Amino acid sequence: MSLSGSLKSVNLADIMQLVSNSKQTGRFIITKNTGEKGFIFIDKGEINHAEVENFNGEDAVFTLTSWEEGEFVFEEGRFNTKASIERSVTSLLMESAKRIDEWKLLRKKVGSMDSIPVFSEVDRNERRKISLSTLEWMVISKIDGRKSINEISKEAGINIFDVSRMIFGMMASKLLKLKK
């Protein structure tokens, strides 16, 4: 089975489901219009590995299924990759669909991934009330008033969806604001 097409006209998750249902073995090569490439490896219908940018596994699948522009090709064959995904295809694609819906809302609130987060002035008494998770601390540590959300994501090694969600939460708490 050889498949190829445009991400504008075909939903990647639907094509992945088709390949999975037919128990194919091979890989998707997804190329964004900017030239970035990602790979999703399938073995007998099960997604077992994915990679894009500096992400592997589920984070890579979530990143790749969020791309709205570019091209995909499915190549049949066996590829030597380490397994980084254990979740079933159905579960993975359902989570991906949920994230895409949430991503659309986040994009409206956060705007461009080229926006630069900066710290807001926080009242001295309010500072004691700030409580952050380990991942939020990782994101906070990368904010310097010069790096974009995209750069922070790459530098922290946390996918853009999760970084955007954390930044939105910190904006809602008035800890951060964005400069365009």
C-alpha angles and dihedrals in degrees: 000000000000117000134175137159151129122293088220092064102030131046108233092212091057092051091047089053090051092051091046094050091052090052093236126171120215143076140280116225108201118191121190119214088252090062096255112142133205135179135213116191122205127192117192091335097314123110104231105166142011134178137185132156104333095331130101134182123006094353088058092050091050091049094047096047089053093060109108099184132047140056136287133202127186114210119194118224144078118287126191105240135143115250111250100161126067100164119104118258092245093051092045094050093045090053089046092053090049091051092048090054091047090044091059090055092045092051089056091051100038099031121195121019085225090067115115119229117219132181119262122221106267121200112249092240091050093054092076090058095059113111121177135181122236091259091050089052089052090054093044090052090060096051110104104149091257106065122085123227087257093053092047090052093052095043093048093044090231120128118257093245094058093042091051091048091051093046090049090051091050090048090052088051089050091239093118139026131186130243113200 
